[in-house]
Amino acid sequence: MSAHSTAIGVSSKRGTWGGGNEPLKASYGKLMMWFFLLSDIFTFAAFLISYLSIRLGYPAYNGPADSFVGSNEYWPVPELVFEAVPFLHGFHAPLVFVGIMTFILISSSVTMVLAVEAGHRNDRNDVVKWMLWTMVGGITFLSCQAWEWNHFIHGTDAGSIMTYVNSLSREVTETVFGANLVVNEYGPPAFAQLFFFITGFHGFHVTIGVVLLFLAFYQAAVGVYDRRGHYEMIEKIGLYWHFVDLVWVFVFTLFYLI
Amino acid sequence: MEIQDSKSTLQVIPRNNEKIKKIWKTAGILLAITVAEFVMAFTMDRGILLYALFIILTIWKAKYIMMEFMHLGDEVKPLFYSIIVPLIFLVWLLIALAKEGSDIFMMRW
């Protein structure tokens, strides 16, 4: 949307350095959003590459799937850890729930791009409709993640027997249920720590995204963007929302598939 | 949904079905790749080949999201490269830390 922003009184004779130009032919807000996202990519890359590095430092479990027991000697196989779905207690459904979460987030990205497309056409009703769907997707995803965390923290019925150094610096051997930052029933402590930090940081981004989506939805609905003359805010928030989806694509691969 | 208050002077442009079709097509591709990854996770043996395929497919998905959804390809070339080129350094970080991780593994076990 570069056409609207020609400042009043700027003559075309001023040339490149005379002011009134848009660097890189993108508006200030969009440009800054891109560079913010670039810096955020570095943050997530640091997290995810650290995950890969720490994971490669441990041997992986390579026995048969049905005799898997958690141990802090080896890294667990994700499909044996993330195998629960809500309302189906004790039902073995590897990666099904996280697959649904991925589907929800990708769908909300699609409705977001449809909202941006409607914004290009100044079509307020379509913008409001698709923003609402995107928000529904974001909130559903967050709810799923809350359930996933809850299950991860409380653990399975059986638990695993772990030998570890507890918070009083004593070595203990006991049955551990679920996960915290000191010990978890699935694998080495780093496994749960990285799970909490990476999916937590991503979930935090989604939460911010839902707040931004709501603000833009509200402003579009009351006609702020119509009065402003353009729907660029939808585009900027769209960039952020797609970024959240982009990060999830990598989290999904590294955490749940590899 | 009809919303009252029409102080708007903006001209509403009718839908371009071609564009909307393209968006849904991209969505279909993204879902198809995810389903393919899902199937591969259960049918293929774990190992370097599977992991390499996962990473290639993930980057392929990332390309679709950035080019089709974020419209990075429609920006001017300098902006495009100032986003893409810094990411190349991440490849180095990835290789360096993956090597570091396997070396720690060799020392420990």
Interface residues (C-beta under 8 A of the other chain):
Chain A: L24 K25 A26 L31 W34 L38 I41 F42 A45 I49 S50 L52 S53 I54 R55 L56 G57 Y58 P59 A60 N62 V77 E79 P94 L95 G99 T102 F103 I106 S107 S109 V110 M112 V113 L114 E117 H120 R121 N122 D123 R124 N125 D126 V128 K129 A221 V222 G223 D226 R227 G229 G238 L239 H242 F243 D245 L246 V249 F250 F252 T253 L257 I258
Chain B: M1 E2 I3 D5 K7 S8 T9 L10 Q11 V12 I13 P14 R15 N16 K19 I20 I23 W24 T26 A27 L30 L31 T34 E37 F38 A41 F42 R46 Y51 F54 I55 L57 T58 K61 A62 I65 M66 E68 F69 M70 E75 V76 P78 L79 S82 I83 P86 L87 L90 L93 L94 L97 A98 E100 G101 S102 I104 F105 R108 W109
